[in-house]
Amino acid sequence: MAHTFKISAAAGGQFKFAFVYNGTTIFWSENYKAKASAKSAIDSLKAHAPGAATADLSKGETGSGYRFEIVASKDGQHFVRFVASNGETMVRTETYKSRSSAKNAIASLIKNGPGAALVEAG
């Protein structure tokens, strides 16, 4: 099964989306007031993720502009967030036991995000 961006309803009449592969959510978004805003965020990810830098905050690295950030959780695991040029987090992942799994999530979005189909959940 191919990678997809899946838009679905969220609480309060809002919308959210996820980057999904084989039924597994890799990245998920915040809630958006309008479906058009969620679609715009997906378009932005498709355009900016492939060229985005990665900053490993758990190693003291920093970044600016569109970027992936690898973050250490309180229990020593890692998660990834994709940050827009204005500093707002667009999407994030679950926490992973290994840093390499976090890096694999980044590689998946970079490689497969631009061509991923948009699916709107019922």
Secondary structure, DSSP 8 states (H G I E B T S, - for coil): ---EEEEEEEGGGEEEEEEEETTEEEEEE--BSSHHHHHHHHHHHHHHGGG-EEEEGGGT----SSEEEEEE-TTS-EEEEEE-TTS-EEEE---BSSHHHHHHHHHHHHHHTTT-EEEE--
